[in-house]
Structures are given as C-alpha cells and as structure tokens.
Amino acid sequence: MVGHDLPAPSPRAVELREAMTRFMREQVLPAEAQYLAHRAAAGPGDHTVPPVVERLKRQARAEGLWNLFLPAESGLTQLEYAPIAELSGWSLDLAPEAINCQAPDTGNMELLHLLGTAEQQREWLEPLLAGEIRSAFAMTEPEVASSDATNIATRIERDGDTYVVNGRKWWTSGAMDPRCAVFILMGKTDPSAAIHRQQTMVLIPRDTPGVTVVRDYPVLGHHDQHGHAEVRFDDVRIPAGNVVGEEGGGFAAAQARLGPGRIHHCMRALGAAERALALLVRRAKDRVAFGAPLADQGVVRQQIAESRLEIEQARLLCHRASRVIDADGNKAARDLVAMAKVAVPRAATRVIDRAIQVHGGAGVTDVTPLAAMYAWHRAMRLFDGPDEVHLNSIAKAELRQDPALPA
C-alpha cells in the first residue's frame, strides 16, 4: 500500500476541474428548475427524459466533460477524477448523466471494457460511451439477502447454444428509463460448483421476450427518472455469446464492477454534502430568529463547524482510497474503499440532516433539494453493500494485522 501523500493533479486534470465548476454553475444548477418542472408536470409515474438532459449532454461533450470516469477514455487517474465527480454530486439528478458518468451505466461500461468481447463492446459499450442508450444492472433479489451475493437465486441454465434465465430482481436501477436497451444480470449457472464459482453475468437486451418490468420503487418517497425497478425474467432465452467474461466468473466480475462504483458514489456524496453545507450557511446568515441571524447562535455555528470537519475527513479517506486504486489496483484498495463507503454516506447524511434542521419546515419539503438529497444518501448506506457488510470486512482485515504496538 502506498503512503498517505497525494500527488498533485496534472495540468489537464486542473483544467477539467475548472471547466466542470463553470459547467455546474453556469449550466447545470440553472437548469434544475426546468428539469424539476418537467418531472412535476409529468408525475412520478412518468419516466420520460426531460429535454434539458440531452441539451446538457451536448454542452458537456462539446466542452470535453465526457466519460471522465473511465481512465482508458479520459486519461485521468481515479484521484484526478475524484474532484470532478464530487462537483457532479452537487446536482445528482442532472450532472452525472450530463457528463455520461451516471450509475449504473458507468459500472456496466467498466465491466464491458474489462471483460466484454469485441462484439459485445461494439453492440453495447460503444453506444453507452456515446450516450445514445442507457442500461440497467440486475443483481439484487427480493427473496434473498442480497448483501451476500452467493445467495442469488436467479437461474441461468444452458440449453444448447443458448441460456434460459428465470428469476425476479428488484432495485434494478435504470430499468424505467425509456432509453434502457440492455440489462447486465447476475444469476446462478451451477449451484453445485464452489460457492464463488456458481454465478455468471449475462447481457439481456431489454426487448427480449420474457422480460417484464413490473414496477418502479421510490427511494423514501422520491421517484428517480431512471427508476429502480422490479423485473421478472420468465424463460428468457439469450445466445451463449451473451455471457460477460466466463461462465462461473460472475462473482469476480461483480467485485471488479463494484469497486470503482463504490468509490464513485462516495465522490458524488461529498459534493452533495458540500451543497448541503452551503445551503446551511446561507440559511444561517439570512434567517433571523429571536432578534438575530441564526449564524449568531452558538449551536448553529457548532453545526457548521462539525459539518466542515466531517466533510474534510471523509474527503481525505475517499482520496486516499482513490490513490491506492491508481497505484496498486482495486484489490489493494478494497479495505479503504469499504471504509469510505461507510464513512462518506454517514458524513453526508449528517451534514444534510443539519441543513434540514436549520431550514425548518422548508427542509423536509421540495422547496429545497435537501429532502431528496437525504433520501438518496441514506439509501446509499444500503446499496453496493450495506454498512454492516463493509464494517465486517474492515474488522476482519484489522484482525489479520500484526499490531505495531505490543498488546
């Protein structure tokens, strides 16, 4: 593992960060009202794409702010990408997709980049990188504890030169978007194999017979445009060539996919925390209670200070994990990523909660973005592995260490 020192970003990385800051301030944040107005008029059950999204995508691409999450495309390290991803977290509904760095597509693109065949990359990766289609990731299941991926029950059975898929998934993010063209699904191909060799990932085109999108699930009452769907797969037949990687390699593929995905979620969560703190500070300065601005109250000043401390601590952990990924790979950074996946959402939700409190009734409505921000980042403590799973892996790693100090 590398030391704690973080290298300076390249001139190009600095330039892209400055361009992203301008893009957020001049394009994305002013467009939020238009985006939200479209969603409100359409209603929560409608998942059509607000036109402003495609406009922002064209602008971002013209400015070189495109596919920055993938080192092979952008030339950025994970550490250099981190501040840019953080800026996109200021506006989670708009900014990540505007720069084609939105989940679950980024994880699916990384997987296809790493393991996809030339044909799979041509059919699915290229249009995803171009922002022409979207995708969904079908892993979590309602009947089993999906925090343990070996529990997955969806069956993928070989039948000649095809596979037949049967199962039920939920929290299949991206499936409600009308542009969703393909699922990456994880299921069991051989229940008798070694426990980590039973699973396989496959590509399932959205229009394959037997695929039924049942319903969308809200996140603490908030329906995302791209959706988090329950999906049934009933005798879904796909070519054998739709396996991603190799049969039995699904568990390893999931770990390869989730590593960068987890740290990217953490990067964006830092941006949400920064926006919440900015809203808290503005409210504290502008709001008068008992004859003085809230900013004059000692308890509010303490909330501001605690928020800044937590953001800075979480950022350092996130950046250190990113640095280890760059230097030594995802496996070497596993424990640091697990720490960040626990610490950063905790910090973000605490900061957002303080901002809600200082805003009073406005904080729990749609008058501010705080309620929606809180819902998503509270959910973040569950997806990509709940806190408890990461804490267990962190503890096991610590127990394996030879302490520097005598007991």
C-alpha positions, 0 to 999 in steps of 0.5 A, spaced: 500 500 500 502 506 498 503 512 503 498 517 505 501 523 500 497 525 494 500 527 488 498 533 485 493 533 479 496 534 472 495 540 468 489 537 464 486 534 470 486 542 473 483 544 467 477 539 467 476 541 474 475 548 472 471 547 466 466 542 470 465 548 476 463 553 470 459 547 467 455 546 474 454 553 475 453 556 469 449 550 466 447 545 470 444 548 477 440 553 472 437 548 469 434 544 475 428 548 475 426 546 468 428 539 469 424 539 476 418 542 472 418 537 467 418 531 472 412 535 476 408 536 470 409 529 468 408 525 475 412 520 478 409 515 474 412 518 468 419 516 466 420 520 460 427 524 459 426 531 460 429 535 454 434 539 458 438 532 459 440 531 452 441 539 451 446 538 457 449 532 454 451 536 448 454 542 452 458 537 456 461 533 450 462 539 446 466 542 452 470 535 453 466 533 460 465 526 457 466 519 460 471 522 465 470 516 469 473 511 465 481 512 465 482 508 458 477 514 455 479 520 459 486 519 461 485 521 468 487 517 474 481 515 479 484 521 484 484 526 478 477 524 477 475 524 484 474 532 484 470 532 478 465 527 480 464 530 487 462 537 483 457 532 479 454 530 486 452 537 487 446 536 482 445 528 482 439 528 478 442 532 472 450 532 472 452 525 472 448 523 466 450 530 463 457 528 463 455 520 461 458 518 468 451 516 471 450 509 475 449 504 473 451 505 466 458 507 468 459 500 472 456 496 466 461 500 461 467 498 466 465 491 466 464 491 458 471 494 457 474 489 462 471 483 460 466 484 454 468 481 447 469 485 441 462 484 439 459 485 445 463 492 446 461 494 439 453 492 440 453 495 447 459 499 450 460 503 444 453 506 444 453 507 452 460 511 451 456 515 446 450 516 450 445 514 445 442 508 450 442 507 457 442 500 461 440 497 467 444 492 472 440 486 475 443 483 481 439 484 487 433 479 489 427 480 493 427 473 496 434 473 498 439 477 502 442 480 497 448 483 501 451 476 500 451 475 493 452 467 493 445 467 495 442 469 488 437 465 486 436 467 479 437 461 474 441 461 468 441 454 465 444 452 458 440 449 453 444 448 447 447 454 444 443 458 448 441 460 456 434 460 459 434 465 465 428 465 470 428 469 476 425 476 479 430 482 481 428 488 484 432 495 485 434 494 478 436 501 477 435 504 470 430 499 468 424 505 467 428 509 463 425 509 456 432 509 453 434 502 457 436 497 451 440 492 455 440 489 462 447 486 465 444 480 470 447 476 475 444 469 476 446 462 478 449 457 472 451 451 477 449 451 484 453 445 485 460 448 483 464 452 489 460 457 492 464 463 488 464 459 482 456 458 481 454 465 478 455 468 471 453 475 468 449 475 462 447 481 457 439 481 456 437 486 451 431 489 454 426 487 448 427 480 449 421 476 450 420 474 457 422 480 460 417 484 464 418 490 468 413 490 473 414 496 477 418 502 479 420 503 487 421 510 490 427 511 494 423 514 501 418 517 497 422 520 491 421 517 484 428 517 480 427 518 472 431 512 471 427 508 476 429 502 480 425 497 478 422 490 479 423 485 473 421 478 472 425 474 467 420 468 465 424 463 460 428 468 457 432 465 452 439 469 450 445 466 445 451 463 449 455 469 446 451 473 451 455 471 457 460 477 460 467 474 461 466 466 463 461 462 465 462 461 473 466 468 473 460 472 475 462 473 482 469 476 480 466 480 475 461 483 480 467 485 485 471 488 479 464 492 477 463 494 484 469 497 486 470 503 482 462 504 483 463 504 490 468 509 490 464 513 485 458 514 489 462 516 495 465 522 490 458 524 488 456 524 496 461 529 498 459 534 493 452 533 495 454 534 502 458 540 500 451 543 497 448 541 503 453 545 507 452 551 503 445 551 503 446 551 511 450 557 511 446 561 507 440 559 511 444 561 517 446 568 515 439 570 512 434 567 517 433 571 523 430 568 529 429 571 536 432 578 534 438 575 530 441 571 524 441 564 526 449 564 524 449 568 531 447 562 535 452 558 538 449 551 536 448 553 529 455 555 528 457 548 532 453 545 526 457 548 521 463 547 524 462 539 525 459 539 518 466 542 515 470 537 519 466 531 517 466 533 510 474 534 510 475 527 513 471 523 509 474 527 503 481 525 505 479 517 506 475 517 499 482 520 496 486 516 499 482 510 497 482 513 490 490 513 490 491 506 492 486 504 486 491 508 481 497 505 484 496 498 486 489 496 483 482 495 486 484 489 490 489 493 494 484 498 495 478 494 497 479 495 505 479 503 504 474 503 499 469 499 504 471 504 509 469 510 505 463 507 503 461 507 510 464 513 512 462 518 506 454 516 506 454 517 514 458 524 513 453 526 508 447 524 511 449 528 517 451 534 514 444 534 510 440 532 516 443 539 519 441 543 513 434 540 514 434 542 521 436 549 520 431 550 514 425 548 518 419 546 515 422 548 508 427 542 509 423 536 509 419 539 503 421 540 495 422 547 496 429 545 497 433 539 494 435 537 501 429 532 502 431 528 496 438 529 497 437 525 504 433 520 501 438 518 496 444 518 501 441 514 506 439 509 501 446 509 499 448 506 506 444 500 503 446 499 496 453 496 493 453 493 500 450 495 506 454 498 512 454 492 516 457 488 510 463 493 509 464 494 517 465 486 517 470 486 512 474 492 515 474 488 522 476 482 519 482 485 515 484 489 522 484 482 525 489 479 520 494 485 522 500 484 526 499 490 531 505 495 531 504 496 538 505 490 543 498 488 546 
